[in-house]
Amino acid sequence: MEHRAAKAHGRAHWYERYSLHIARVEHSSGFERASTLTAGSCELLSPDGVQR
């Protein structure tokens, strides 16, 4: 199915409403638990990954 046809089909059959927001990311942050830490240990890393 062509994109425009699929879009029209979705609007007619699946969606009551939807919205789309397009924006520039000004800031992003995340977290990933280090797999080398053992239970009960604590290690503090700065945002640049340097151990403190």
Backbone atoms as SQL, in Angstrom:
CREATE TABLE atoms (id INTEGER PRIMARY KEY, chain TEXT, resi INTEGER, resn TEXT, atom TEXT, x REAL, y REAL, z REAL);
INSERT INTO atoms VALUES
  (1, 'A', 1, 'MET', 'N', 0.856, -1.179, 0.000),
  (2, 'A', 1, 'MET', 'CA', 0.000, 0.000, 0.000),
  (3, 'A', 1, 'MET', 'C', 0.900, 1.240, 0.000),
  (4, 'A', 2, 'GLU', 'N', 0.604, 2.145, -0.851),
  (5, 'A', 2, 'GLU', 'CA', 1.337, 3.396, -0.933),
  (6, 'A', 2, 'GLU', 'C', 1.127, 4.213, 0.345),
  (7, 'A', 3, 'HIS', 'N', 2.119, 5.015, 0.704),
  (8, 'A', 3, 'HIS', 'CA', 2.069, 5.754, 1.966),
  (9, 'A', 3, 'HIS', 'C', 0.817, 6.615, 2.098),
  (10, 'A', 4, 'ARG', 'N', 0.485, 7.363, 1.073),
  (11, 'A', 4, 'ARG', 'CA', -0.691, 8.247, 1.164),
  (12, 'A', 4, 'ARG', 'C', -1.979, 7.446, 1.332),
  (13, 'A', 5, 'ALA', 'N', -2.061, 6.321, 0.654),
  (14, 'A', 5, 'ALA', 'CA', -3.245, 5.471, 0.784),
  (15, 'A', 5, 'ALA', 'C', -3.310, 4.856, 2.180),
  (16, 'A', 6, 'ALA', 'N', -2.171, 4.438, 2.709),
  (17, 'A', 6, 'ALA', 'CA', -2.125, 3.866, 4.055),
  (18, 'A', 6, 'ALA', 'C', -2.507, 4.915, 5.090),
  (19, 'A', 7, 'LYS', 'N', -2.038, 6.137, 4.903),
  (20, 'A', 7, 'LYS', 'CA', -2.356, 7.235, 5.816),
  (21, 'A', 7, 'LYS', 'C', -3.863, 7.516, 5.798),
  (22, 'A', 8, 'ALA', 'N', -4.453, 7.568, 4.622),
  (23, 'A', 8, 'ALA', 'CA', -5.892, 7.809, 4.499),
  (24, 'A', 8, 'ALA', 'C', -6.682, 6.660, 5.123),
  (25, 'A', 9, 'HIS', 'N', -6.244, 5.427, 4.907),
  (26, 'A', 9, 'HIS', 'CA', -6.914, 4.262, 5.481),
  (27, 'A', 9, 'HIS', 'C', -6.854, 4.306, 7.008),
  (28, 'A', 10, 'GLY', 'N', -5.703, 4.646, 7.552),
  (29, 'A', 10, 'GLY', 'CA', -5.558, 4.751, 9.003),
  (30, 'A', 10, 'GLY', 'C', -6.469, 5.813, 9.588),
  (31, 'A', 11, 'ARG', 'N', -6.537, 6.948, 8.947),
  (32, 'A', 11, 'ARG', 'CA', -7.415, 8.030, 9.426),
  (33, 'A', 11, 'ARG', 'C', -8.881, 7.610, 9.375),
  (34, 'A', 12, 'ALA', 'N', -9.256, 6.868, 8.347),
  (35, 'A', 12, 'ALA', 'CA', -10.649, 6.473, 8.186),
  (36, 'A', 12, 'ALA', 'C', -11.055, 5.308, 9.094),
  (37, 'A', 13, 'HIS', 'N', -10.120, 4.406, 9.407),
  (38, 'A', 13, 'HIS', 'CA', -10.495, 3.163, 10.084),
  (39, 'A', 13, 'HIS', 'C', -9.896, 2.962, 11.475),
  (40, 'A', 14, 'TRP', 'N', -8.743, 3.518, 11.777),
  (41, 'A', 14, 'TRP', 'CA', -8.060, 3.182, 13.030),
  (42, 'A', 14, 'TRP', 'C', -8.040, 4.311, 14.041),
  (43, 'A', 15, 'TYR', 'N', -7.786, 5.512, 13.584),
  (44, 'A', 15, 'TYR', 'CA', -7.531, 6.601, 14.522),
  (45, 'A', 15, 'TYR', 'C', -8.725, 7.520, 14.671),
  (46, 'A', 16, 'GLU', 'N', -9.051, 7.840, 15.919),
  (47, 'A', 16, 'GLU', 'CA', -10.023, 8.895, 16.168),
  (48, 'A', 16, 'GLU', 'C', -9.316, 10.234, 16.105),
  (49, 'A', 17, 'ARG', 'N', -8.083, 10.251, 16.617),
  (50, 'A', 17, 'ARG', 'CA', -7.243, 11.451, 16.528),
  (51, 'A', 17, 'ARG', 'C', -5.796, 11.054, 16.799),
  (52, 'A', 18, 'TYR', 'N', -4.886, 11.847, 16.345),
  (53, 'A', 18, 'TYR', 'CA', -3.471, 11.717, 16.672),
  (54, 'A', 18, 'TYR', 'C', -2.817, 13.058, 16.458),
  (55, 'A', 19, 'SER', 'N', -1.650, 13.231, 17.047),
  (56, 'A', 19, 'SER', 'CA', -0.900, 14.460, 16.823),
  (57, 'A', 19, 'SER', 'C', 0.551, 14.091, 16.590),
  (58, 'A', 20, 'LEU', 'N', 1.227, 14.927, 15.870),
  (59, 'A', 20, 'LEU', 'CA', 2.629, 14.733, 15.542),
  (60, 'A', 20, 'LEU', 'C', 3.363, 15.999, 15.924),
  (61, 'A', 21, 'HIS', 'N', 4.436, 15.856, 16.686),
  (62, 'A', 21, 'HIS', 'CA', 5.234, 16.996, 17.110),
  (63, 'A', 21, 'HIS', 'C', 6.646, 16.813, 16.563),
  (64, 'A', 22, 'ILE', 'N', 7.139, 17.789, 15.876),
  (65, 'A', 22, 'ILE', 'CA', 8.496, 17.772, 15.352),
  (66, 'A', 22, 'ILE', 'C', 9.254, 18.880, 16.060),
  (67, 'A', 23, 'ALA', 'N', 10.349, 18.515, 16.715),
  (68, 'A', 23, 'ALA', 'CA', 11.071, 19.495, 17.521),
  (69, 'A', 23, 'ALA', 'C', 12.566, 19.196, 17.496),
  (70, 'A', 24, 'ARG', 'N', 13.335, 20.172, 17.846),
  (71, 'A', 24, 'ARG', 'CA', 14.777, 20.016, 17.973),
  (72, 'A', 24, 'ARG', 'C', 15.079, 19.650, 19.426),
  (73, 'A', 25, 'VAL', 'N', 15.940, 18.682, 19.637),
  (74, 'A', 25, 'VAL', 'CA', 16.329, 18.286, 20.991),
  (75, 'A', 25, 'VAL', 'C', 17.363, 19.280, 21.499),
  (76, 'A', 26, 'GLU', 'N', 17.033, 19.954, 22.573),
  (77, 'A', 26, 'GLU', 'CA', 17.938, 20.918, 23.184),
  (78, 'A', 26, 'GLU', 'C', 18.815, 20.267, 24.234),
  (79, 'A', 27, 'HIS', 'N', 18.291, 19.250, 24.890),
  (80, 'A', 27, 'HIS', 'CA', 19.042, 18.543, 25.926),
  (81, 'A', 27, 'HIS', 'C', 18.517, 17.120, 25.996),
  (82, 'A', 28, 'SER', 'N', 19.410, 16.188, 26.216),
  (83, 'A', 28, 'SER', 'CA', 19.034, 14.796, 26.370),
  (84, 'A', 28, 'SER', 'C', 19.913, 14.175, 27.437),
  (85, 'A', 29, 'SER', 'N', 19.350, 13.323, 28.251),
  (86, 'A', 29, 'SER', 'CA', 20.147, 12.645, 29.262),
  (87, 'A', 29, 'SER', 'C', 19.692, 11.201, 29.341),
  (88, 'A', 30, 'GLY', 'N', 20.522, 10.370, 29.939),
  (89, 'A', 30, 'GLY', 'CA', 20.181, 8.966, 30.047),
  (90, 'A', 30, 'GLY', 'C', 20.922, 8.318, 31.196),
  (91, 'A', 31, 'PHE', 'N', 20.646, 7.067, 31.393),
  (92, 'A', 31, 'PHE', 'CA', 21.265, 6.308, 32.466),
  (93, 'A', 31, 'PHE', 'C', 21.445, 4.877, 31.985),
  (94, 'A', 32, 'GLU', 'N', 22.589, 4.309, 32.272),
  (95, 'A', 32, 'GLU', 'CA', 22.828, 2.902, 31.998),
  (96, 'A', 32, 'GLU', 'C', 23.587, 2.330, 33.179),
  (97, 'A', 33, 'ARG', 'N', 23.015, 1.327, 33.818),
  (98, 'A', 33, 'ARG', 'CA', 23.643, 0.706, 34.972),
  (99, 'A', 33, 'ARG', 'C', 24.887, -0.049, 34.518),
  (100, 'A', 34, 'ALA', 'N', 26.003, 0.183, 35.213),
  (101, 'A', 34, 'ALA', 'CA', 27.251, -0.511, 34.887),
  (102, 'A', 34, 'ALA', 'C', 27.114, -1.979, 35.267),
  (103, 'A', 35, 'SER', 'N', 27.447, -2.873, 34.367),
  (104, 'A', 35, 'SER', 'CA', 27.293, -4.305, 34.633),
  (105, 'A', 35, 'SER', 'C', 28.410, -4.840, 35.515),
  (106, 'A', 36, 'THR', 'N', 29.469, -4.064, 35.761),
  (107, 'A', 36, 'THR', 'CA', 30.595, -4.550, 36.560),
  (108, 'A', 36, 'THR', 'C', 30.405, -4.311, 38.051),
  (109, 'A', 37, 'LEU', 'N', 29.390, -3.534, 38.437),
  (110, 'A', 37, 'LEU', 'CA', 29.168, -3.276, 39.854),
  (111, 'A', 37, 'LEU', 'C', 28.540, -4.506, 40.506),
  (112, 'A', 38, 'THR', 'N', 28.917, -4.779, 41.730),
  (113, 'A', 38, 'THR', 'CA', 28.322, -5.885, 42.469),
  (114, 'A', 38, 'THR', 'C', 27.290, -5.339, 43.431),
  (115, 'A', 39, 'ALA', 'N', 26.434, -6.199, 43.923),
  (116, 'A', 39, 'ALA', 'CA', 25.388, -5.778, 44.860),
  (117, 'A', 39, 'ALA', 'C', 26.025, -5.139, 46.080),
  (118, 'A', 40, 'GLY', 'N', 25.507, -3.996, 46.467),
  (119, 'A', 40, 'GLY', 'CA', 26.009, -3.314, 47.644),
  (120, 'A', 40, 'GLY', 'C', 27.149, -2.355, 47.377),
  (121, 'A', 41, 'SER', 'N', 27.764, -2.386, 46.209),
  (122, 'A', 41, 'SER', 'CA', 28.851, -1.454, 45.919),
  (123, 'A', 41, 'SER', 'C', 28.273, -0.174, 45.338),
  (124, 'A', 42, 'CYS', 'N', 29.007, 0.892, 45.457),
  (125, 'A', 42, 'CYS', 'CA', 28.542, 2.180, 44.962),
  (126, 'A', 42, 'CYS', 'C', 29.690, 2.854, 44.236),
  (127, 'A', 43, 'GLU', 'N', 29.427, 3.305, 43.045),
  (128, 'A', 43, 'GLU', 'CA', 30.442, 3.990, 42.253),
  (129, 'A', 43, 'GLU', 'C', 29.781, 5.205, 41.641),
  (130, 'A', 44, 'LEU', 'N', 30.371, 6.364, 41.793),
  (131, 'A', 44, 'LEU', 'CA', 29.799, 7.596, 41.283),
  (132, 'A', 44, 'LEU', 'C', 30.591, 8.033, 40.063),
  (133, 'A', 45, 'LEU', 'N', 29.891, 8.207, 38.944),
  (134, 'A', 45, 'LEU', 'CA', 30.529, 8.666, 37.713),
  (135, 'A', 45, 'LEU', 'C', 29.979, 10.029, 37.352),
  (136, 'A', 46, 'SER', 'N', 30.865, 10.896, 36.901),
  (137, 'A', 46, 'SER', 'CA', 30.431, 12.201, 36.426),
  (138, 'A', 46, 'SER', 'C', 29.779, 12.014, 35.044),
  (139, 'A', 47, 'PRO', 'N', 29.107, 13.040, 34.519),
  (140, 'A', 47, 'PRO', 'CA', 28.461, 12.911, 33.201),
  (141, 'A', 47, 'PRO', 'C', 29.428, 12.548, 32.080),
  (142, 'A', 48, 'ASP', 'N', 30.731, 12.866, 32.243),
  (143, 'A', 48, 'ASP', 'CA', 31.674, 12.498, 31.189),
  (144, 'A', 48, 'ASP', 'C', 32.263, 11.115, 31.406),
  (145, 'A', 49, 'GLY', 'N', 31.734, 10.352, 32.393),
  (146, 'A', 49, 'GLY', 'CA', 32.144, 8.974, 32.597),
  (147, 'A', 49, 'GLY', 'C', 33.351, 8.801, 33.488),
  (148, 'A', 50, 'VAL', 'N', 33.840, 9.868, 34.120),
  (149, 'A', 50, 'VAL', 'CA', 35.018, 9.795, 34.976),
  (150, 'A', 50, 'VAL', 'C', 34.598, 9.406, 36.381),
  (151, 'A', 51, 'GLN', 'N', 35.262, 8.396, 36.939),
  (152, 'A', 51, 'GLN', 'CA', 34.938, 7.968, 38.290),
  (153, 'A', 51, 'GLN', 'C', 35.328, 9.034, 39.294),
  (154, 'A', 52, 'ARG', 'N', 34.468, 9.362, 40.236),
  (155, 'A', 52, 'ARG', 'CA', 34.730, 10.370, 41.262),
  (156, 'A', 52, 'ARG', 'C', 34.822, 9.712, 42.615);
